[in-house]
Amino acid sequence: MKFLDLAKARQSVRKYLDKPVEQEKIERCLEAARLAPSASNSQPWSFIVVDNPKLKEAVAKETFSQLISFNRFSLQAPVLIILISERSGFLNKVAEAIKDKQFSLIDIGITAEHLCLQATEEGLGTCMLGWFNEKGVKKILNISPSKRVELVITMGYPESNQIRPKKRKSIDQIRSYNSYELQK
Ligand SMILES: Cc1cc2nc3c(=O)[nH]c(=O)nc-3n(C[C@H](O)[C@H](O)[C@H](O)COP(=O)(O)O)c2cc1C
């Protein structure tokens, strides 16, 4: 797929078929994620693939509650990928402090999108979840309390292959050349 077509085809998928995902497809998604750029090449990430049905159900249940149930669909996804931010190196920590920027979160976003774009290329659907009970997920997966779980990514074959129109700001609202002049 041409890159722009791939970017258009990637969308948050919240309905999945009851069909397992081939391991080689998951591995190619992880390979795309591994190749992502990061500040000082620190690669401050690790991934847990959760495909064991019982474990997966337990993790999915940490993404919603009775009151806030919009992530309930995660129960349907045959695979969950847990994205953990690892400590970046000393140099990066100093740079983050000096520049008052959290490079590692930028890095996590890039690697997550690499993974999701490759999944799209593989005919798979994904949805990044930022809303979940981090403590609960850590407990189930034996992740040390000192780590941060930044995203849970649902993955599976989409129920529909229809690409929804994207709800996005217009280009005039977000782009200007040479100085900050946006048409709001
Ligand atoms: C950091 C991040 C966190 C997100 N968290 C959730 C979430 O908890 N639940 C959900 O259903 N979608 C979540 N999304 C998906 C966004 O709602 C979605 O990307 C956005 O509405 C644009 O739609 P699209 O992905 O279909 O293009 C998240 C996306 C990102 C990038």
The ligand as a Tripos MOL2 file, in Angstrom:
@<TRIPOS>MOLECULE
LIG
   31    33     1     0     0
SMALL
NO_CHARGES

@<TRIPOS>ATOM
      1 C1         -3.0350    7.8130   23.1280 C.3       1 LIG1
      2 C2         -4.3800    7.3160   22.6470 C.ar      1 LIG1
      3 C3         -5.2920    6.8080   23.5670 C.ar      1 LIG1
      4 C4         -6.5250    6.3130   23.1320 C.ar      1 LIG1
      5 N1         -7.3660    5.7490   24.0490 N.ar      1 LIG1
      6 C5         -8.5320    5.1780   23.6110 C.ar      1 LIG1
      7 C6         -9.3660    4.4610   24.5260 C.ar      1 LIG1
      8 O1         -9.0880    4.3240   25.7190 O.2       1 LIG1
      9 N2        -10.5150    3.9090   24.0290 N.ar      1 LIG1
     10 C7        -10.8630    4.0100   22.6920 C.ar      1 LIG1
     11 O2        -11.8950    3.4520   22.3200 O.2       1 LIG1
     12 N3        -10.0600    4.6690   21.8120 N.ar      1 LIG1
     13 C8         -8.9210    5.2450   22.2290 C.ar      1 LIG1
     14 N4         -8.0820    5.8800   21.3340 N.ar      1 LIG1
     15 C9         -8.4700    5.9540   19.9100 C.3       1 LIG1
     16 C10        -8.9000    7.3640   19.5070 C.3       1 LIG1
     17 O3        -10.1680    7.6310   20.0410 O.3       1 LIG1
     18 C11        -8.8950    7.4490   17.9630 C.3       1 LIG1
     19 O4         -7.5870    7.2490   17.5010 O.3       1 LIG1
     20 C12        -9.3880    8.8010   17.4470 C.3       1 LIG1
     21 O5        -10.7300    9.0270   17.8060 O.3       1 LIG1
     22 C13        -9.2820    8.8920   15.9160 C.3       1 LIG1
     23 O6        -10.0080    7.8580   15.3000 O.3       1 LIG1
     24 P1         -9.3090    6.7780   14.3540 P.3       1 LIG1
     25 O7         -8.2300    6.0950   15.1530 O.co2     1 LIG1
     26 O8        -10.4030    5.8170   13.9740 O.co2     1 LIG1
     27 O9         -8.7440    7.4900   13.1730 O.co2     1 LIG1
     28 C14        -6.8710    6.3690   21.7500 C.ar      1 LIG1
     29 C15        -5.9350    6.8670   20.8310 C.ar      1 LIG1
     30 C16        -4.7020    7.3260   21.2610 C.ar      1 LIG1
     31 C17        -3.7030    7.8160   20.2330 C.3       1 LIG1
@<TRIPOS>BOND
     1     1     2 1
     2     2     3 ar
     3     2    30 ar
     4     3     4 ar
     5     4     5 ar
     6     4    28 ar
     7     5     6 ar
     8     6     7 ar
     9     6    13 1
    10     7     8 2
    11     7     9 ar
    12     9    10 ar
    13    10    11 2
    14    10    12 ar
    15    12    13 ar
    16    13    14 ar
    17    14    15 1
    18    14    28 ar
    19    15    16 1
    20    16    17 1
    21    16    18 1
    22    18    19 1
    23    18    20 1
    24    20    21 1
    25    20    22 1
    26    22    23 1
    27    23    24 1
    28    24    25 2
    29    24    26 1
    30    24    27 1
    31    28    29 ar
    32    29    30 ar
    33    30    31 1
@<TRIPOS>SUBSTRUCTURE
     1 LIG1         1 GROUP 0 **** ****
